[in-house]
């Protein structure tokens, strides 16, 4: 079996849909470790990917006013027990363009694996980018995931990002995204993580509302159990008139797990407004009672609530 | 044998159980019967509901609760639910990430939930794909809770003020839902402040100071309630109303 087939098999076994990668009208880039296994581009999309001595470097550009019909699929992973995958991404969505980029990160057998992602994203004026990153991890927990992104959203631009790590052990996660949002732009950042055993989760999302009427929401949903730990930092600065930001963090804690939330909201312009809400603790008692009154056992009720917040 | 037999229940609340909420309350509900419970705020109606459902922190100080002749003591909420008791709280909670269709199929995945939604006056086309979260208004959430209870086909549904948060024009919808529970064979313990809702019941009782002070036909009890008659309040006039 080729390495690509093996990567796709692991991706499929983790619940992913492999059909998109076979579709001739859908762009993709697949890489295992430091090797690029497959790539396809479509009209209006330019992908320059190369293998470097310690990783993969990719420059992705969606041309001005091009609206990609199908999502661009990125399939990354390390199939061996040990290894490092370092990815440097440089993404530009030119003025008036729009794209949905879906990243699947597959690490089924990781015992000592590092996955480092360093991304620079530029979203042009009136452009839109949706970025969904879903991780499929094995149950060993020997993985370190370090995704970092610096994003600039242009005037009237739209940026939606969704990070999901709810399958398998998290291992160590240190997510750090920073967004600078220009006038009339919209930013929505969502992260959902389910930690078990000794998983260690650090999530830091920052939005700088630099332009007039820029709007943002940072939404984080974390569930942790056993001896897992989580620290979620949501930072929003309102630096221009009419800027509106909101930080919303919910963490459900079971067993001996320990959770921390640090919302930092700062307003440097009297015309800006930033709000936050954080809820940390065990599952809500009234939610539990309601589901149990439907006949669900306490364990079933917790499962329904946790799956709900991570959906 | 009554479906639910509340026998001389005393419930004391507070850290050292110094506040008496229910004071020797006895009540029975027959299978398939709607029993309305009237009473002002603080008279113990919702406490009785929580005791019957077995909510956390609600254990009677004295007395017993029998369901189909079996004591409910020691049974947790889900165990009582599996016997056929369920409850709609006065203010139903929201659930993030749970769709209406999934919520209606929590325990009964085979039935089409459309009928239950239509029953509570909601369009299945519009609401099946909605979430049971903060995007719903209080009234919408309440209707969905009633619909979800209906799909459970309970032997006893405890409805704690099902009309609160529902606009006056929709009162008829709520009366239809309560009637539908009865038609499908469920008994209902109906807690309400509103006479027009209570009149749908087969029997009614009025609570004051944790005791039943009047029982009989809904019309008789509603009249008693409106007239502020009270056998236990000083001067014979209810201080709670």
Interface residues (C-beta under 8 A of the other chain):
Chain A: X221 X250 X284 X285 X286 X287 X289 X290 X291 X292 X293 X294 X295 X296 X297 X298 X301 X304 X305 X307 X308 X309 X310 X311
Chain B: X53 X55 X56 X76 X77 X78 X81 X82 X86 X87 X89 X92 X93 X95 X96 X97 X98 X106 X107 X145 X148 X149 X152
